[in-house]
Amino acid sequence: MSNGTGSVCGFGIEEEYLLVDLDSGQVLARPSRAVTRRCQETMGEHFAEEMFCSQIEVASPVFGNLHEARSFFTQSRHTLRNVLLDEGVGLYCAASHPGAQWRRQHARNLPHYRQVFDDYQIVARRSLLSGLHIHVGVPHGIDRMQLINQLLYWLPLFLALSTSSPLWSGLVTGYRSYRRVVCAEWPHMGMPEPLDNWHDYQRYRRLLQDVGGLAADGDFWWAIRPSRRFPTVELRICDACPRLEDGLAIAGLFRHLVEQTLLLSQRWQPISNELRWITQENYWRAYRYGCKGTFIGVQDRHPVSAEGWLAQLQSLMPPDTQDAEQAFYQARRILSQGTSAERQLAMLAGALEQGWEQRLALKAVVEQVLGEVCQSAG
């Protein structure tokens, strides 16, 4: 079903946020009941609790175009910001907090999350991190694992466009996405297993369930996965984006990639081991260097910048809708101006060069991120 713009696949976006004290800039260890209640009342069915008491998620309705997505998230960010401002709380939308006092955080007291913390211990307790998740609808009859295999090579590019977690526990980590470093400590949270089709996916699930490695209703947390709840493929590799337009560009690009790949379904080929190896190498380079990295290009395997890599995607799958054109335009802006990771590092370095104490320099980074979220809220 077309939405009138030439696109055929509906999509949805999930944004995760940390709740921070506006005075100290620190993540709230245990927000008041009033804070949680007001968030729930404000967002209704689109509000979701996350594994920490200090973290919430906004899950969108299904969108037909980026204009609808922009309107929804501009309004939701604006409303949440104003509601939380009355409580002295800010909405922090980057993948890591520069202070990251994870030892002080409290797990959400729900059976599912209690089980998660019991199973994964310190790995779960350290995961005070926020992501951007994008669902794109897939027509009935399409093998979603075969589709994922066709998309796999481009996933690190989406990470490079989103990086926003260069700081952790007061330290410069050396990684543009330290979130993905922490993700590697979890099982089933990296790249998808090499499964050729849906049948193999089901066999893999049953195997893990039979040996006690996965609950009957358990999920994989791969960088991209077939959703169990919806007929979608879900992109999970991306860091949370403080600037709404950056997140929308990534959503638009991913939707365009899915739609164009579906049009070529008669020519799909099994993914080669070589392409998996290259994807894994590009993945590491993306979370280490972000958009400043050098990657292995799709054409002749030559080294390519992030800008060149995006240009390769555009040449192979030219934009055919206004949404796609806008997404490519904004993606080029991200790569030319830098992601949140670059802005955070520049803010920290500038403050320290001016003689600021480390604590105040880190707070300046927090205020920068909060400011970008506010600007996106109108």
LINKADA-V788956 format. One record per helix or strand of 3 or more residues. SS is the DSSP state (hx for helix, st for strand). FROM is the first residue (numbers start at 1). TO is the last residue. Records with the same first field share a line. If there is no record, write none. Layout:
# LINKADA-V788956
SS = FROM-TO ; FROM-TO
This chain:
# LINKADA-V788956
st = 11-21 ; 47-49 ; 55-59 ; 89-92 ; 131-137 ; 224-226 ; 232-239 ; 294-296 ; 303-305
hx = 33-46 ; 66-85 ; 102-104 ; 111-125 ; 144-162 ; 178-183 ; 198-210 ; 244-263 ; 265-267 ; 273-292 ; 306-316 ; 322-337 ; 340-353 ; 358-376
